[in-house]
Amino acid sequence: MNQRHLTILTGASRGMGLAMAQQLLAAGHDLLCISRKTNDELQARAQAAGRQLEQWPQDLARPENAAARLETWLQAQDFAVLASVTLINNAGLIPRIAPIDDIPAAQVAEAMRVDLEAPMLLTGAFLRATAAVKAPRKVLNISSGLGRRAMAVQAAYCAAKAGMDHFTRCVALEQASLPNGAKVCSLAPGVIDTDMQVQLRGAEPGRFPDVGNFVGMKEKGMLSSPDDAAQRVLAFLARADFGANPVADVRD
C-alpha cells in the first residue's frame, strides 16, 4: 500500500502556515515548503519525525519562477509511491492600508502577484505535473472573508481573494470532467491572530474606518491562534466531502 503523503505548502515560515507545516509533519506528511525564508525549527522537526522536507526561499512576487520550478520538481517525483498529493496556497500579502489612489502602483502589483497570480500559476503547474497521478489530488487555496465582503482601504487584498474564490470555482468545473480530477476548494480560515492582524490593528483610525472592529476582536478574544486555525483548516482538508463546495468557510 502506498503510504507517502506529499504536500506542497506556501507561506510556511510563520503564522498559520508554519503551524500547518508542523502539524502535517507530525501527521506523517512529506513537505515542500515555499516561503520567503526557511525555518530552522521546521527542519529540526522534520528530522525528528523522520519525514522529508524541502524548503525553497522563494519570492512569490515572481510567481512564474516558482511555478516553473515546482512543475519540474514534481515531474521528478515517483508518483507510484504516493498515497496523496496536495497543494496548499497559503502565502498572502497585505499592501499599505490606504485608499487605492494612495498606494504606489508597485505595491498593488506585488500584492496581486503574491495573493492571486502565484496561486493561479502554482495550481496550473501542480495540475499539469500530477495529471498522471492515480492517488487523490487536492488543491486548497486559503482565502478570506474579505474576498466575500468589501472593505474600504483593502481594495487590493479584497479583490485578490475574491479572484481566488472565482478562480477556484472555474478550476473545480474543469477538474470535475476528468477521470481523476483534483478536488479544489478556496477556504476562508476565520480570523487568526497573525502578523497580518497586527498590521490591521495598527492602522491609523482616520485612514482605516474598520480598525475598531479588528481591535475589538482582539480585546474580546475572538481571534484564533495559528495552531488552532491550522488544526481546523487541516481537518477541513481531510473531510470526505472536501471540494464538494469549491468556495467554503472553515466555520461552515
N, C-alpha and C positions, 0 to 999 in steps of 0.2 A: 504493500500500500504506500502511495506517495505521501510523504509527511512534511515536505518543505513548504512552508507558507512564506511567500515573499511579498514584502510591502515597500513601496516607494513613497516617501513622505517628504513634503517640502515644509520649510519653516520649522525645522525640528530642533533648533539650538536653544530655544527658550519658550516660556509660556506653555500654552496648551499643546503646542507641537512637541516640545520636549517631554511633557507628561505622556503624550500618546506614544512617543518612541520608547520611553521607559516601560510602559505597560505592554506594548507589543513584544518587546524583548522578553519580558517576564512570561508572556504567554507562548513563547517559542517561535516567534517570527524572526526571519532574517530581514534585515533592513538596508535600504539605500536611502540615505538622508541628504536632501539638497537644501542648503541654507547658506546665508552669507558667511557664517563662521562654523567651524567644527566645535564639538563639545567633548572635552577630555573625559568628563564623568560618564557620558554616554558610552564612550569606547570602553571604559573600565567595566561598566555594567554588562556590555555585550560579551566581553571576555569571561566574566564571572558566570554568565548564563550559558556559555558555550555556543553562542549564536554568531552568525556572520553579520558584520556591519561595515558598510562603506559610507563615508561622509564626504560629500563634494562641497567645497566652498565655492558657491556659485551665485553671481548676481543675477537675479531673475528679472531685472530691468533689461537684460539682454536675453530674452527667453528663447530666441531661435538657437542660440548656442547650447543652452541646457537641453532643449528638445532633441537636437541632433545627437548630442552625447548620450542622452537616455536611450534613444532608439538603437544606436549602435551597441550600447551596453546590454540591452535586453536581447538583442539578436544573438549575443554570445552566450546566453544562459541555456542551461539544459532544461527545456520545458517538460521533458518526460518525468522529471522527479518532483514537479510542482503539484502540491495539493490545492493551492490557490495563488493568485497573483492580484495585487491591489495597488491602485494609485490613490493617494490622498493629497489633494491640492489644498494645503493649509496656509501657506505663506500669504501674508497680507501687509498692506502699507496704507496708512492714512496720511495724505499730504497736509500741508498747512491748513489749520482750521480757520477758514475765511471764505467770504463770497468768491464765486468762481472768477470774477473780474479782478480779484485782488491776489490771485495765486499765480506765480510765474508759470508760463507755459511748460517749461521743462519739468516742473514738479507735477503738474497734471499728467503729462505724458508718462512720467516714470510710474506714477500710481496706477495708471490704466494698464501699463505693461505688466507690472507685478500682479495686480489684482484680477485682471481679466485675460490679457493676451497670454501670459505664462500658463495659466491653467488650460486655455484652449490648445496651445501648441503642445504642451506636455501630454494632454489627453489624446490628441491626434497621434503623437509618437508612440504612446503606450498601446493604443488600439492597433496600430499598424504592426508593431513589433510582436504583439501577443496574439495575432489573429489565428495562429495555428494551435494555440494552447487549448487543450481539452478540459483542463481544470477550470473551476469558476473564476471569472474575471470581474473585478469591481472597480468603479471609479467613484470616489467620494470627494465632492467639492465642498469645502467649508464656506458657507455663505454667511448671511447676516440678516437680522430683522430689518436693517437699514436698506436692504435690497428690495424690501416689500413695503417700506414706509418712507416717504420723503422727509428730509430734514434739512433745514437751512444750514448753510456753510459746510455741508457734507456732500456736495453735488458729485464730485468725482468718485468718492467711495460708494455712495448710494447707486450711482449709475453702473459702476463696475460689478457690484453684487447683483443688481437687477439683471445685468447682462449675463452673469454667470448662471443665474437661475434659468433664463430662457435658453441659453446655450445648452444647458443640461437637458432641458425638455426636448430640444432638437436631436441631441445625440441619443437620447433614450428611444426616440422613434426610429432612428437609423439602426440601432443595435437590436431592436425588437424583431427585425426582419431577418436576422442572421441565425444560423443553426446554433451557434454558441456565443450569441451576443453578450456583451458585458452588461452587467447591472449598474446603473448610474443613478446618482442622487446628489442634489445640491441641498445641503443641510444647514439650517441655522442652529448654532450650538448653544443659544441662550446668552446671557450677559455674564461675562467672565472677568475676573479681577486680574487683568494683564497690563502690560505697559501701555497698550492702546487705550485702556480705560483711564490710566493716569494722564495720558495726553489730553483726553477729552475733558476730564475734571479740572485740568489746569488751564483751560482756555479762558480768555477774558470774557466775563459775562456780557459786556457790551457788544462783543463780536459773535458770541455763540448763545443764541436765545435758550437752548436746551441744556445749558451747562448745569443748571439747578437740578434737573432730573437725574443726571449722572451722579452728582454729588449726593443727592438724596438716596439713590440706590446703594451707594457705598455706606452711608451712615446707617441705613436700615438693615444692613446685612443681606441685601438681595443679590449680591454677586456670587457666582460660583467660583470656587478655587480652580486653578488649572487642572489639578488632579481629578477633582470631581467631574468637571466638564469633559475631560478626556475619557473618563470611565463611561459616561453616558453616551458620548459620541461613538466609542468603540462598541458599546452594547448595541446601539442602533445599527452600526455596520454589520454586526453579526446576526441580525434578525433574519429569519427565513423569508420575510417579505421585503427585504431591502431592495429598493429600486421599483417597487410597485407604484410608488408615487415619486416621480423624479424631482419634485421640489417639496421639501418637508422641513419640519421644525423638531428638534430633539425633544421638545416638551409635548409633542403630539401624543 
